[in-house]
Amino acid sequence: MRRGPGFLRSVIYTLLNLVMLGFSCVLFSGCSSLPAEHKTVKAADGEIRIPVAEVNDGKVHFFTYKKSGKRINFFVRTDGKGNLSAYFDSCFTCHKFKKGYREEGTDIVCNECNMRFRLADEKWDNTEGCSPIALKSAQDGGYIIIKTDYIEKGAKLF
């Protein structure tokens, strides 16, 4: 079967479109299957230890813990009463998009649905679908301590 020059042009045009689509995915990260990577933390003796002095400033601090090639993102924040707490950078509703949250003014905002949570609030209502998921942590000797067992349970969110 013989095909004319129009067929070859059509194939080349299709291939160029596929290449451009792939380039767009990489350029804009919309096709990434991995969540963002933040400041990487490592565990020692089954714990992640973050100096309180590094995160006790009223802002949100994002971190990435890596386990078996998987990025598990979390953040530490200070509420309006000065209490520090840790959360997975994910929620049960939007986790499949792997976009996490961002700090915007006095709020933390979901990068997928734009739901906002006031940083000053002592607790966030976890009955709403997009609330950040609490990550069990403790303070001891000037450090926030997160057990690797706890954080690794959240790997399914990423």
Secondary structure, DSSP 8 states (H G I E B T S, - for coil): ----HHHHHHHHHHHHHHHHHHHHHHHH-TT-SS----EEE--BTTEEEEEHHHH-SSSEEEEEEEETTEEEEEEEEE-TTS-EEEEES--TTTGGG---EEEETTEEEETTT--EEETT-SS--TTSTT---EE--EEETTEEEEEHHHHHHGGGG-
